[in-house]
Amino acid sequence: CTGLEAVYVGWATPLAINTDAFNKVDKDACKLYVPYGTLSAYKASTWGECFTDIAEYDVTGVGKLPAATDVPMATC
């Protein structure tokens, strides 16, 4: 997806992904947000190969995120 600026995941354990999953995403322009306490696990996983900018966030507010229809979609 071109133009993607952020990806939020709520999994405490990184899901297995293929390194090609985000191959068209600009690693320097897109930030990966992971649950607090999981940063080192994500950096050590394939996710860490796909994203250079990874930060932790509080997942307790995840239900307050806008619906997908309310957010501009990136081109995939």
PDB file of N, H, CA, C and O in Angstrom:
ATOM      1  N   CYS A   1       0.849  -1.184   0.000  1.00  0.00           N
ATOM      2  CA  CYS A   1       0.000   0.000   0.000  1.00  0.00           C
ATOM      3  C   CYS A   1       0.891   1.243   0.000  1.00  0.00           C
ATOM      4  O   CYS A   1       1.736   1.403   0.881  1.00  0.00           O
ATOM      5  N   THR A   2       0.709   2.096  -0.956  1.00  0.00           N
ATOM      6  H   THR A   2       0.023   1.966  -1.672  1.00  0.00           H
ATOM      7  CA  THR A   2       1.478   3.331  -0.990  1.00  0.00           C
ATOM      8  C   THR A   2       0.719   4.385  -0.194  1.00  0.00           C
ATOM      9  O   THR A   2      -0.512   4.382  -0.182  1.00  0.00           O
ATOM     10  N   GLY A   3       1.409   5.250   0.444  1.00  0.00           N
ATOM     11  H   GLY A   3       2.409   5.253   0.434  1.00  0.00           H
ATOM     12  CA  GLY A   3       0.797   6.322   1.212  1.00  0.00           C
ATOM     13  C   GLY A   3       0.381   5.922   2.614  1.00  0.00           C
ATOM     14  O   GLY A   3      -0.166   6.745   3.348  1.00  0.00           O
ATOM     15  N   LEU A   4       0.624   4.689   3.004  1.00  0.00           N
ATOM     16  H   LEU A   4       1.069   4.020   2.408  1.00  0.00           H
ATOM     17  CA  LEU A   4       0.265   4.240   4.347  1.00  0.00           C
ATOM     18  C   LEU A   4       1.168   4.935   5.359  1.00  0.00           C
ATOM     19  O   LEU A   4       2.390   4.921   5.213  1.00  0.00           O
ATOM     20  N   GLU A   5       0.572   5.544   6.387  1.00  0.00           N
ATOM     21  H   GLU A   5      -0.421   5.556   6.506  1.00  0.00           H
ATOM     22  CA  GLU A   5       1.344   6.294   7.370  1.00  0.00           C
ATOM     23  C   GLU A   5       1.457   5.609   8.720  1.00  0.00           C
ATOM     24  O   GLU A   5       2.410   5.861   9.458  1.00  0.00           O
ATOM     25  N   ALA A   6       0.492   4.737   9.064  1.00  0.00           N
ATOM     26  H   ALA A   6      -0.282   4.533   8.464  1.00  0.00           H
ATOM     27  CA  ALA A   6       0.526   4.076  10.362  1.00  0.00           C
ATOM     28  C   ALA A   6      -0.225   2.753  10.308  1.00  0.00           C
ATOM     29  O   ALA A   6      -1.207   2.592   9.583  1.00  0.00           O
ATOM     30  N   VAL A   7       0.279   1.806  11.110  1.00  0.00           N
ATOM     31  H   VAL A   7       1.076   1.937  11.699  1.00  0.00           H
ATOM     32  CA  VAL A   7      -0.379   0.519  11.283  1.00  0.00           C
ATOM     33  C   VAL A   7      -0.461   0.278  12.783  1.00  0.00           C
ATOM     34  O   VAL A   7       0.548   0.348  13.485  1.00  0.00           O
ATOM     35  N   TYR A   8      -1.662  -0.007  13.271  1.00  0.00           N
ATOM     36  H   TYR A   8      -2.482  -0.065  12.701  1.00  0.00           H
ATOM     37  CA  TYR A   8      -1.873  -0.318  14.677  1.00  0.00           C
ATOM     38  C   TYR A   8      -2.203  -1.792  14.806  1.00  0.00           C
ATOM     39  O   TYR A   8      -3.087  -2.296  14.114  1.00  0.00           O
ATOM     40  N   VAL A   9      -1.495  -2.492  15.692  1.00  0.00           N
ATOM     41  H   VAL A   9      -0.776  -2.083  16.254  1.00  0.00           H
ATOM     42  CA  VAL A   9      -1.815  -3.885  15.980  1.00  0.00           C
ATOM     43  C   VAL A   9      -2.114  -4.000  17.463  1.00  0.00           C
ATOM     44  O   VAL A   9      -1.566  -3.255  18.276  1.00  0.00           O
ATOM     45  N   GLY A  10      -2.974  -4.926  17.809  1.00  0.00           N
ATOM     46  H   GLY A  10      -3.420  -5.531  17.149  1.00  0.00           H
ATOM     47  CA  GLY A  10      -3.357  -5.098  19.212  1.00  0.00           C
ATOM     48  C   GLY A  10      -2.944  -6.429  19.799  1.00  0.00           C
ATOM     49  O   GLY A  10      -3.331  -6.761  20.920  1.00  0.00           O
ATOM     50  N   TRP A  11      -2.155  -7.201  19.050  1.00  0.00           N
ATOM     51  H   TRP A  11      -1.840  -6.931  18.140  1.00  0.00           H
ATOM     52  CA  TRP A  11      -1.753  -8.524  19.507  1.00  0.00           C
ATOM     53  C   TRP A  11      -0.551  -8.435  20.439  1.00  0.00           C
ATOM     54  O   TRP A  11       0.441  -7.781  20.119  1.00  0.00           O
ATOM     55  N   ALA A  12      -0.641  -9.090  21.589  1.00  0.00           N
ATOM     56  H   ALA A  12      -1.448  -9.621  21.849  1.00  0.00           H
ATOM     57  CA  ALA A  12       0.468  -9.097  22.533  1.00  0.00           C
ATOM     58  C   ALA A  12       1.656  -9.889  21.986  1.00  0.00           C
ATOM     59  O   ALA A  12       2.807  -9.596  22.307  1.00  0.00           O
ATOM     60  N   THR A  13       1.369 -10.885  21.167  1.00  0.00           N
ATOM     61  H   THR A  13       0.433 -11.124  20.906  1.00  0.00           H
ATOM     62  CA  THR A  13       2.408 -11.685  20.523  1.00  0.00           C
ATOM     63  C   THR A  13       2.349 -11.401  19.027  1.00  0.00           C
ATOM     64  O   THR A  13       1.280 -11.506  18.425  1.00  0.00           O
ATOM     65  N   PRO A  14       3.470 -11.044  18.422  1.00  0.00           N
ATOM     66  CA  PRO A  14       3.456 -10.748  16.987  1.00  0.00           C
ATOM     67  C   PRO A  14       2.967 -11.934  16.163  1.00  0.00           C
ATOM     68  O   PRO A  14       3.426 -13.061  16.344  1.00  0.00           O
ATOM     69  N   LEU A  15       2.039 -11.667  15.265  1.00  0.00           N
ATOM     70  H   LEU A  15       1.666 -10.751  15.118  1.00  0.00           H
ATOM     71  CA  LEU A  15       1.585 -12.703  14.341  1.00  0.00           C
ATOM     72  C   LEU A  15       2.680 -12.971  13.323  1.00  0.00           C
ATOM     73  O   LEU A  15       3.451 -12.075  12.980  1.00  0.00           O
ATOM     74  N   ALA A  16       2.747 -14.199  12.843  1.00  0.00           N
ATOM     75  H   ALA A  16       2.121 -14.927  13.122  1.00  0.00           H
ATOM     76  CA  ALA A  16       3.722 -14.533  11.803  1.00  0.00           C
ATOM     77  C   ALA A  16       3.264 -13.901  10.496  1.00  0.00           C
ATOM     78  O   ALA A  16       2.137 -14.118  10.052  1.00  0.00           O
ATOM     79  N   ILE A  17       4.144 -13.120   9.888  1.00  0.00           N
ATOM     80  H   ILE A  17       5.060 -12.944  10.249  1.00  0.00           H
ATOM     81  CA  ILE A  17       3.842 -12.515   8.593  1.00  0.00           C
ATOM     82  C   ILE A  17       4.993 -12.785   7.643  1.00  0.00           C
ATOM     83  O   ILE A  17       6.116 -13.051   8.072  1.00  0.00           O
ATOM     84  N   ASN A  18       4.714 -12.717   6.378  1.00  0.00           N
ATOM     85  H   ASN A  18       3.801 -12.501   6.029  1.00  0.00           H
ATOM     86  CA  ASN A  18       5.728 -12.854   5.342  1.00  0.00           C
ATOM     87  C   ASN A  18       6.440 -11.512   5.200  1.00  0.00           C
ATOM     88  O   ASN A  18       5.802 -10.468   5.335  1.00  0.00           O
ATOM     89  N   THR A  19       7.711 -11.511   4.937  1.00  0.00           N
ATOM     90  H   THR A  19       8.230 -12.359   4.828  1.00  0.00           H
ATOM     91  CA  THR A  19       8.453 -10.253   4.791  1.00  0.00           C
ATOM     92  C   THR A  19       7.941  -9.426   3.619  1.00  0.00           C
ATOM     93  O   THR A  19       8.205  -8.225   3.557  1.00  0.00           O
ATOM     94  N   ASP A  20       7.220 -10.037   2.697  1.00  0.00           N
ATOM     95  H   ASP A  20       7.006 -11.013   2.748  1.00  0.00           H
ATOM     96  CA  ASP A  20       6.654  -9.317   1.561  1.00  0.00           C
ATOM     97  C   ASP A  20       5.320  -8.648   1.888  1.00  0.00           C
ATOM     98  O   ASP A  20       4.772  -7.925   1.057  1.00  0.00           O
ATOM     99  N   ALA A  21       4.798  -8.883   3.084  1.00  0.00           N
ATOM    100  H   ALA A  21       5.244  -9.471   3.759  1.00  0.00           H
ATOM    101  CA  ALA A  21       3.479  -8.362   3.445  1.00  0.00           C
ATOM    102  C   ALA A  21       3.389  -6.840   3.310  1.00  0.00           C
ATOM    103  O   ALA A  21       2.339  -6.312   2.943  1.00  0.00           O
ATOM    104  N   PHE A  22       4.458  -6.152   3.596  1.00  0.00           N
ATOM    105  H   PHE A  22       5.311  -6.581   3.894  1.00  0.00           H
ATOM    106  CA  PHE A  22       4.468  -4.693   3.541  1.00  0.00           C
ATOM    107  C   PHE A  22       5.559  -4.185   2.598  1.00  0.00           C
ATOM    108  O   PHE A  22       6.135  -3.123   2.832  1.00  0.00           O
ATOM    109  N   ASN A  23       5.844  -4.937   1.538  1.00  0.00           N
ATOM    110  H   ASN A  23       5.377  -5.801   1.349  1.00  0.00           H
ATOM    111  CA  ASN A  23       6.971  -4.589   0.673  1.00  0.00           C
ATOM    112  C   ASN A  23       6.786  -3.288  -0.095  1.00  0.00           C
ATOM    113  O   ASN A  23       7.778  -2.707  -0.535  1.00  0.00           O
ATOM    114  N   LYS A  24       5.559  -2.805  -0.277  1.00  0.00           N
ATOM    115  H   LYS A  24       4.753  -3.277   0.080  1.00  0.00           H
ATOM    116  CA  LYS A  24       5.355  -1.545  -0.994  1.00  0.00           C
ATOM    117  C   LYS A  24       5.169  -0.363  -0.038  1.00  0.00           C
ATOM    118  O   LYS A  24       4.915   0.760  -0.474  1.00  0.00           O
ATOM    119  N   VAL A  25       5.295  -0.621   1.250  1.00  0.00           N
ATOM    120  H   VAL A  25       5.501  -1.533   1.604  1.00  0.00           H
ATOM    121  CA  VAL A  25       5.156   0.428   2.260  1.00  0.00           C
ATOM    122  C   VAL A  25       6.523   1.063   2.495  1.00  0.00           C
ATOM    123  O   VAL A  25       7.524   0.360   2.631  1.00  0.00           O
ATOM    124  N   ASP A  26       6.563   2.379   2.542  1.00  0.00           N
ATOM    125  H   ASP A  26       5.750   2.951   2.432  1.00  0.00           H
ATOM    126  CA  ASP A  26       7.796   3.105   2.825  1.00  0.00           C
ATOM    127  C   ASP A  26       8.145   2.903   4.302  1.00  0.00           C
ATOM    128  O   ASP A  26       7.473   3.445   5.179  1.00  0.00           O
ATOM    129  N   LYS A  27       9.189   2.126   4.573  1.00  0.00           N
ATOM    130  H   LYS A  27       9.735   1.686   3.861  1.00  0.00           H
ATOM    131  CA  LYS A  27       9.580   1.792   5.943  1.00  0.00           C
ATOM    132  C   LYS A  27       9.864   3.024   6.795  1.00  0.00           C
ATOM    133  O   LYS A  27       9.659   3.007   8.008  1.00  0.00           O
ATOM    134  N   ASP A  28      10.333   4.079   6.163  1.00  0.00           N
ATOM    135  H   ASP A  28      10.500   4.092   5.178  1.00  0.00           H
ATOM    136  CA  ASP A  28      10.682   5.285   6.908  1.00  0.00           C
ATOM    137  C   ASP A  28       9.497   6.222   7.111  1.00  0.00           C
ATOM    138  O   ASP A  28       9.537   7.086   7.987  1.00  0.00           O
ATOM    139  N   ALA A  29       8.446   6.064   6.314  1.00  0.00           N
ATOM    140  H   ALA A  29       8.413   5.362   5.603  1.00  0.00           H
ATOM    141  CA  ALA A  29       7.289   6.964   6.405  1.00  0.00           C
ATOM    142  C   ALA A  29       6.122   6.358   7.177  1.00  0.00           C
ATOM    143  O   ALA A  29       5.232   7.083   7.621  1.00  0.00           O
ATOM    144  N   CYS A  30       6.118   5.042   7.342  1.00  0.00           N
ATOM    145  H   CYS A  30       6.841   4.453   6.981  1.00  0.00           H
ATOM    146  CA  CYS A  30       5.005   4.372   8.012  1.00  0.00           C
ATOM    147  C   CYS A  30       5.446   3.884   9.391  1.00  0.00           C
ATOM    148  O   CYS A  30       6.482   3.235   9.535  1.00  0.00           O
ATOM    149  N   LYS A  31       4.648   4.207  10.390  1.00  0.00           N
ATOM    150  H   LYS A  31       3.806   4.735  10.273  1.00  0.00           H
ATOM    151  CA  LYS A  31       4.976   3.849  11.763  1.00  0.00           C
ATOM    152  C   LYS A  31       4.094   2.688  12.216  1.00  0.00           C
ATOM    153  O   LYS A  31       2.891   2.676  11.957  1.00  0.00           O
ATOM    154  N   LEU A  32       4.698   1.719  12.890  1.00  0.00           N
ATOM    155  H   LEU A  32       5.676   1.729  13.100  1.00  0.00           H
ATOM    156  CA  LEU A  32       3.978   0.585  13.459  1.00  0.00           C
ATOM    157  C   LEU A  32       3.750   0.838  14.937  1.00  0.00           C
ATOM    158  O   LEU A  32       4.694   1.118  15.676  1.00  0.00           O
ATOM    159  N   TYR A  33       2.499   0.741  15.371  1.00  0.00           N
ATOM    160  H   TYR A  33       1.732   0.514  14.771  1.00  0.00           H
ATOM    161  CA  TYR A  33       2.144   0.903  16.782  1.00  0.00           C
ATOM    162  C   TYR A  33       1.778  -0.456  17.355  1.00  0.00           C
ATOM    163  O   TYR A  33       0.932  -1.165  16.810  1.00  0.00           O
ATOM    164  N   VAL A  34       2.426  -0.814  18.464  1.00  0.00           N
ATOM    165  H   VAL A  34       3.114  -0.238  18.907  1.00  0.00           H
ATOM    166  CA  VAL A  34       2.220  -2.111  19.109  1.00  0.00           C
ATOM    167  C   VAL A  34       1.839  -1.896  20.573  1.00  0.00           C
ATOM    168  O   VAL A  34       2.130  -0.838  21.132  1.00  0.00           O
ATOM    169  N   PRO A  35       1.191  -2.880  21.205  1.00  0.00           N
ATOM    170  CA  PRO A  35       0.788  -2.718  22.605  1.00  0.00           C
ATOM    171  C   PRO A  35       1.989  -2.506  23.534  1.00  0.00           C
ATOM    172  O   PRO A  35       3.080  -3.020  23.288  1.00  0.00           O
ATOM    173  N   TYR A  36       1.763  -1.738  24.606  1.00  0.00           N
ATOM    174  H   TYR A  36       0.876  -1.320  24.806  1.00  0.00           H
ATOM    175  CA  TYR A  36       2.813  -1.527  25.607  1.00  0.00           C
ATOM    176  C   TYR A  36       3.392  -2.862  26.059  1.00  0.00           C
ATOM    177  O   TYR A  36       2.662  -3.832  26.261  1.00  0.00           O
ATOM    178  N   GLY A  37       4.699  -2.899  26.215  1.00  0.00           N
ATOM    179  H   GLY A  37       5.293  -2.111  26.051  1.00  0.00           H
ATOM    180  CA  GLY A  37       5.391  -4.083  26.708  1.00  0.00           C
ATOM    181  C   GLY A  37       5.752  -5.092  25.634  1.00  0.00           C
ATOM    182  O   GLY A  37       6.312  -6.144  25.942  1.00  0.00           O
ATOM    183  N   THR A  38       5.440  -4.788  24.364  1.00  0.00           N
ATOM    184  H   THR A  38       4.986  -3.934  24.114  1.00  0.00           H
ATOM    185  CA  THR A  38       5.710  -5.758  23.293  1.00  0.00           C
ATOM    186  C   THR A  38       6.734  -5.256  22.280  1.00  0.00           C
ATOM    187  O   THR A  38       7.014  -5.946  21.300  1.00  0.00           O
ATOM    188  N   LEU A  39       7.287  -4.087  22.494  1.00  0.00           N
ATOM    189  H   LEU A  39       7.059  -3.527  23.291  1.00  0.00           H
ATOM    190  CA  LEU A  39       8.196  -3.466  21.523  1.00  0.00           C
ATOM    191  C   LEU A  39       9.357  -4.385  21.137  1.00  0.00           C
ATOM    192  O   LEU A  39       9.629  -4.566  19.950  1.00  0.00           O
ATOM    193  N   SER A  40      10.033  -4.957  22.106  1.00  0.00           N
ATOM    194  H   SER A  40       9.812  -4.810  23.071  1.00  0.00           H
ATOM    195  CA  SER A  40      11.199  -5.793  21.790  1.00  0.00           C
ATOM    196  C   SER A  40      10.793  -7.041  21.014  1.00  0.00           C
ATOM    197  O   SER A  40      11.529  -7.483  20.131  1.00  0.00           O
ATOM    198  N   ALA A  41       9.636  -7.613  21.329  1.00  0.00           N
ATOM    199  H   ALA A  41       9.039  -7.253  22.045  1.00  0.00           H
ATOM    200  CA  ALA A  41       9.171  -8.799  20.602  1.00  0.00           C
ATOM    201  C   ALA A  41       8.882  -8.462  19.141  1.00  0.00           C
ATOM    202  O   ALA A  41       9.223  -9.238  18.248  1.00  0.00           O
ATOM    203  N   TYR A  42       8.258  -7.315  18.892  1.00  0.00           N
ATOM    204  H   TYR A  42       7.981  -6.685  19.617  1.00  0.00           H
ATOM    205  CA  TYR A  42       7.964  -6.915  17.514  1.00  0.00           C
ATOM    206  C   TYR A  42       9.232  -6.561  16.745  1.00  0.00           C
ATOM    207  O   TYR A  42       9.357  -6.897  15.568  1.00  0.00           O
ATOM    208  N   LYS A  43      10.167  -5.888  17.398  1.00  0.00           N
ATOM    209  H   LYS A  43      10.066  -5.615  18.354  1.00  0.00           H
ATOM    210  CA  LYS A  43      11.427  -5.537  16.726  1.00  0.00           C
ATOM    211  C   LYS A  43      12.226  -6.781  16.343  1.00  0.00           C
ATOM    212  O   LYS A  43      12.917  -6.791  15.324  1.00  0.00           O
ATOM    213  N   ALA A  44      12.130  -7.830  17.162  1.00  0.00           N
ATOM    214  H   ALA A  44      11.569  -7.822  17.990  1.00  0.00           H
ATOM    215  CA  ALA A  44      12.872  -9.065  16.914  1.00  0.00           C
ATOM    216  C   ALA A  44      12.165  -9.981  15.915  1.00  0.00           C
ATOM    217  O   ALA A  44      12.745 -10.967  15.460  1.00  0.00           O
ATOM    218  N   SER A  45      10.925  -9.661  15.574  1.00  0.00           N
ATOM    219  H   SER A  45      10.454  -8.860  15.943  1.00  0.00           H
ATOM    220  CA  SER A  45      10.152 -10.495  14.662  1.00  0.00           C
ATOM    221  C   SER A  45      10.256  -9.975  13.225  1.00  0.00           C
ATOM    222  O   SER A  45      10.981  -9.019  12.949  1.00  0.00           O
ATOM    223  N   THR A  46       9.530 -10.609  12.333  1.00  0.00           N
ATOM    224  H   THR A  46       8.941 -11.386  12.557  1.00  0.00           H
ATOM    225  CA  THR A  46       9.477 -10.166  10.939  1.00  0.00           C
ATOM    226  C   THR A  46       8.920  -8.754  10.838  1.00  0.00           C
ATOM    227  O   THR A  46       9.260  -8.017   9.912  1.00  0.00           O
ATOM    228  N   TRP A  47       8.061  -8.369  11.788  1.00  0.00           N
ATOM    229  H   TRP A  47       7.785  -8.967  12.540  1.00  0.00           H
ATOM    230  CA  TRP A  47       7.521  -7.003  11.799  1.00  0.00           C
ATOM    231  C   TRP A  47       8.656  -5.989  11.861  1.00  0.00           C
ATOM    232  O   TRP A  47       8.580  -4.929  11.240  1.00  0.00           O
ATOM    233  N   GLY A  48       9.702  -6.311  12.606  1.00  0.00           N
ATOM    234  H   GLY A  48       9.764  -7.172  13.110  1.00  0.00           H
ATOM    235  CA  GLY A  48      10.853  -5.424  12.723  1.00  0.00           C
ATOM    236  C   GLY A  48      11.628  -5.280  11.427  1.00  0.00           C
ATOM    237  O   GLY A  48      12.334  -4.290  11.235  1.00  0.00           O
ATOM    238  N   GLU A  49      11.506  -6.258  10.534  1.00  0.00           N
ATOM    239  H   GLU A  49      10.933  -7.063  10.690  1.00  0.00           H
ATOM    240  CA  GLU A  49      12.130  -6.172   9.215  1.00  0.00           C
ATOM    241  C   GLU A  49      11.294  -5.299   8.275  1.00  0.00           C
ATOM    242  O   GLU A  49      11.818  -4.710   7.330  1.00  0.00           O
ATOM    243  N   CYS A  50       9.989  -5.224   8.548  1.00  0.00           N
ATOM    244  H   CYS A  50       9.563  -5.703   9.316  1.00  0.00           H
ATOM    245  CA  CYS A  50       9.074  -4.478   7.673  1.00  0.00           C
ATOM    246  C   CYS A  50       8.946  -3.011   8.066  1.00  0.00           C
ATOM    247  O   CYS A  50       8.610  -2.175   7.227  1.00  0.00           O
ATOM    248  N   PHE A  51       9.208  -2.686   9.333  1.00  0.00           N
ATOM    249  H   PHE A  51       9.481  -3.364  10.015  1.00  0.00           H
ATOM    250  CA  PHE A  51       9.041  -1.316   9.831  1.00  0.00           C
ATOM    251  C   PHE A  51      10.278  -0.881  10.596  1.00  0.00           C
ATOM    252  O   PHE A  51      10.781  -1.628  11.436  1.00  0.00           O
ATOM    253  N   THR A  52      10.777   0.322  10.314  1.00  0.00           N
ATOM    254  H   THR A  52      10.369   0.929   9.632  1.00  0.00           H
ATOM    255  CA  THR A  52      11.914   0.849  11.063  1.00  0.00           C
ATOM    256  C   THR A  52      11.460   1.694  12.246  1.00  0.00           C
ATOM    257  O   THR A  52      12.199   1.847  13.219  1.00  0.00           O
ATOM    258  N   ASP A  53      10.251   2.244  12.171  1.00  0.00           N
ATOM    259  H   ASP A  53       9.651   2.120  11.381  1.00  0.00           H
ATOM    260  CA  ASP A  53       9.717   3.095  13.234  1.00  0.00           C
ATOM    261  C   ASP A  53       8.583   2.351  13.938  1.00  0.00           C
ATOM    262  O   ASP A  53       7.476   2.238  13.411  1.00  0.00           O
ATOM    263  N   ILE A  54       8.879   1.845  15.136  1.00  0.00           N
ATOM    264  H   ILE A  54       9.779   1.937  15.563  1.00  0.00           H
ATOM    265  CA  ILE A  54       7.900   1.085  15.912  1.00  0.00           C
ATOM    266  C   ILE A  54       7.759   1.751  17.275  1.00  0.00           C
ATOM    267  O   ILE A  54       8.756   2.056  17.929  1.00  0.00           O
ATOM    268  N   ALA A  55       6.522   1.973  17.698  1.00  0.00           N
ATOM    269  H   ALA A  55       5.712   1.725  17.167  1.00  0.00           H
ATOM    270  CA  ALA A  55       6.266   2.608  18.990  1.00  0.00           C
ATOM    271  C   ALA A  55       5.164   1.856  19.723  1.00  0.00           C
ATOM    272  O   ALA A  55       4.329   1.192  19.108  1.00  0.00           O
ATOM    273  N   GLU A  56       5.175   1.969  21.029  1.00  0.00           N
ATOM    274  H   GLU A  56       5.853   2.508  21.529  1.00  0.00           H
ATOM    275  CA  GLU A  56       4.147   1.324  21.840  1.00  0.00           C
ATOM    276  C   GLU A  56       2.981   2.279  22.080  1.00  0.00           C
ATOM    277  O   GLU A  56       3.152   3.498  22.100  1.00  0.00           O
ATOM    278  N   TYR A  57       1.789   1.702  22.261  1.00  0.00           N
ATOM    279  H   TYR A  57       1.650   0.712  22.245  1.00  0.00           H
ATOM    280  CA  TYR A  57       0.604   2.503  22.573  1.00  0.00           C
ATOM    281  C   TYR A  57      -0.295   1.725  23.521  1.00  0.00           C
ATOM    282  O   TYR A  57      -0.155   0.512  23.676  1.00  0.00           O
ATOM    283  N   ASP A  58      -1.209   2.430  24.146  1.00  0.00           N
ATOM    284  H   ASP A  58      -1.322   3.416  24.021  1.00  0.00           H
ATOM    285  CA  ASP A  58      -2.143   1.846  25.102  1.00  0.00           C
ATOM    286  C   ASP A  58      -3.338   1.289  24.344  1.00  0.00           C
ATOM    287  O   ASP A  58      -4.115   2.052  23.770  1.00  0.00           O
ATOM    288  N   VAL A  59      -3.496  -0.028  24.334  1.00  0.00           N
ATOM    289  H   VAL A  59      -2.865  -0.648  24.801  1.00  0.00           H
ATOM    290  CA  VAL A  59      -4.574  -0.655  23.569  1.00  0.00           C
ATOM    291  C   VAL A  59      -5.936  -0.530  24.231  1.00  0.00           C
ATOM    292  O   VAL A  59      -6.938  -0.922  23.634  1.00  0.00           O
ATOM    293  N   THR A  60      -6.005   0.003  25.441  1.00  0.00           N
ATOM    294  H   THR A  60      -5.190   0.321  25.926  1.00  0.00           H
ATOM    295  CA  THR A  60      -7.305   0.098  26.108  1.00  0.00           C
ATOM    296  C   THR A  60      -8.249   1.043  25.384  1.00  0.00           C
ATOM    297  O   THR A  60      -9.463   0.935  25.557  1.00  0.00           O
ATOM    298  N   GLY A  61      -7.737   1.959  24.583  1.00  0.00           N
ATOM    299  H   GLY A  61      -6.751   2.047  24.442  1.00  0.00           H
ATOM    300  CA  GLY A  61      -8.589   2.877  23.853  1.00  0.00           C
ATOM    301  C   GLY A  61      -8.860   2.440  22.426  1.00  0.00           C
ATOM    302  O   GLY A  61      -9.413   3.206  21.637  1.00  0.00           O
ATOM    303  N   VAL A  62      -8.474   1.205  22.083  1.00  0.00           N
ATOM    304  H   VAL A  62      -8.025   0.583  22.724  1.00  0.00           H
ATOM    305  CA  VAL A  62      -8.592   0.752  20.703  1.00  0.00           C
ATOM    306  C   VAL A  62     -10.044   0.730  20.227  1.00  0.00           C
ATOM    307  O   VAL A  62     -10.286   0.886  19.031  1.00  0.00           O
ATOM    308  N   GLY A  63     -10.996   0.547  21.101  1.00  0.00           N
ATOM    309  H   GLY A  63     -10.800   0.421  22.074  1.00  0.00           H
ATOM    310  CA  GLY A  63     -12.405   0.546  20.717  1.00  0.00           C
ATOM    311  C   GLY A  63     -12.900   1.934  20.339  1.00  0.00           C
ATOM    312  O   GLY A  63     -13.998   2.075  19.799  1.00  0.00           O
ATOM    313  N   LYS A  64     -12.103   2.958  20.617  1.00  0.00           N
ATOM    314  H   LYS A  64     -11.211   2.843  21.056  1.00  0.00           H
ATOM    315  CA  LYS A  64     -12.490   4.333  20.320  1.00  0.00           C
ATOM    316  C   LYS A  64     -11.917   4.818  18.996  1.00  0.00           C
ATOM    317  O   LYS A  64     -12.119   5.972  18.618  1.00  0.00           O
ATOM    318  N   LEU A  65     -11.196   3.937  18.280  1.00  0.00           N
ATOM    319  H   LEU A  65     -11.032   3.000  18.587  1.00  0.00           H
ATOM    320  CA  LEU A  65     -10.638   4.324  16.991  1.00  0.00           C
ATOM    321  C   LEU A  65     -11.762   4.495  15.979  1.00  0.00           C
ATOM    322  O   LEU A  65     -12.781   3.812  16.075  1.00  0.00           O
ATOM    323  N   PRO A  66     -11.597   5.391  15.012  1.00  0.00           N
ATOM    324  CA  PRO A  66     -12.640   5.584  14.005  1.00  0.00           C
ATOM    325  C   PRO A  66     -12.828   4.336  13.155  1.00  0.00           C
ATOM    326  O   PRO A  66     -11.898   3.554  12.961  1.00  0.00           O
ATOM    327  N   ALA A  67     -14.030   4.165  12.659  1.00  0.00           N
ATOM    328  H   ALA A  67     -14.786   4.800  12.818  1.00  0.00           H
ATOM    329  CA  ALA A  67     -14.315   3.042  11.775  1.00  0.00           C
ATOM    330  C   ALA A  67     -13.532   3.204  10.478  1.00  0.00           C
ATOM    331  O   ALA A  67     -13.166   4.318  10.105  1.00  0.00           O
ATOM    332  N   ALA A  68     -13.280   2.108   9.799  1.00  0.00           N
ATOM    333  H   ALA A  68     -13.578   1.203  10.102  1.00  0.00           H
ATOM    334  CA  ALA A  68     -12.504   2.137   8.555  1.00  0.00           C
ATOM    335  C   ALA A  68     -13.140   3.065   7.530  1.00  0.00           C
ATOM    336  O   ALA A  68     -12.439   3.639   6.697  1.00  0.00           O
ATOM    337  N   THR A  69     -14.447   3.216   7.582  1.00  0.00           N
ATOM    338  H   THR A  69     -15.017   2.749   8.258  1.00  0.00           H
ATOM    339  CA  THR A  69     -15.119   4.086   6.614  1.00  0.00           C
ATOM    340  C   THR A  69     -14.887   5.568   6.916  1.00  0.00           C
ATOM    341  O   THR A  69     -15.156   6.429   6.078  1.00  0.00           O
ATOM    342  N   ASP A  70     -14.383   5.859   8.127  1.00  0.00           N
ATOM    343  H   ASP A  70     -14.165   5.159   8.808  1.00  0.00           H
ATOM    344  CA  ASP A  70     -14.141   7.243   8.525  1.00  0.00           C
ATOM    345  C   ASP A  70     -12.700   7.671   8.269  1.00  0.00           C
ATOM    346  O   ASP A  70     -12.356   8.837   8.463  1.00  0.00           O
ATOM    347  N   VAL A  71     -11.859   6.740   7.835  1.00  0.00           N
ATOM    348  H   VAL A  71     -12.138   5.792   7.678  1.00  0.00           H
ATOM    349  CA  VAL A  71     -10.441   7.019   7.665  1.00  0.00           C
ATOM    350  C   VAL A  71     -10.093   6.921   6.184  1.00  0.00           C
ATOM    351  O   VAL A  71     -10.491   5.964   5.519  1.00  0.00           O
ATOM    352  N   PRO A  72      -9.345   7.912   5.650  1.00  0.00           N
ATOM    353  CA  PRO A  72      -8.938   7.821   4.236  1.00  0.00           C
ATOM    354  C   PRO A  72      -8.121   6.558   4.000  1.00  0.00           C
ATOM    355  O   PRO A  72      -7.238   6.241   4.797  1.00  0.00           O
ATOM    356  N   MET A  73      -8.393   5.852   2.952  1.00  0.00           N
ATOM    357  H   MET A  73      -9.110   6.110   2.305  1.00  0.00           H
ATOM    358  CA  MET A  73      -7.713   4.590   2.657  1.00  0.00           C
ATOM    359  C   MET A  73      -6.509   4.840   1.749  1.00  0.00           C
ATOM    360  O   MET A  73      -6.537   5.702   0.871  1.00  0.00           O
ATOM    361  N   ALA A  74      -5.464   4.072   1.984  1.00  0.00           N
ATOM    362  H   ALA A  74      -5.441   3.372   2.697  1.00  0.00           H
ATOM    363  CA  ALA A  74      -4.273   4.149   1.144  1.00  0.00           C
ATOM    364  C   ALA A  74      -4.498   3.310  -0.114  1.00  0.00           C
ATOM    365  O   ALA A  74      -5.349   2.420  -0.136  1.00  0.00           O
ATOM    366  N   THR A  75      -3.742   3.598  -1.134  1.00  0.00           N
ATOM    367  H   THR A  75      -3.051   4.320  -1.116  1.00  0.00           H
ATOM    368  CA  THR A  75      -3.816   2.835  -2.367  1.00  0.00           C
ATOM    369  C   THR A  75      -3.022   1.544  -2.209  1.00  0.00           C
ATOM    370  O   THR A  75      -1.860   1.579  -1.803  1.00  0.00           O
ATOM    371  N   CYS A  76      -3.628   0.419  -2.523  1.00  0.00           N
ATOM    372  H   CYS A  76      -4.571   0.390  -2.853  1.00  0.00           H
ATOM    373  CA  CYS A  76      -2.938  -0.882  -2.412  1.00  0.00           C
ATOM    374  C   CYS A  76      -2.820  -1.534  -3.767  1.00  0.00           C
ATOM    375  O   CYS A  76      -2.272  -2.631  -3.879  1.00  0.00           O
TER     376      CYS A  76
END
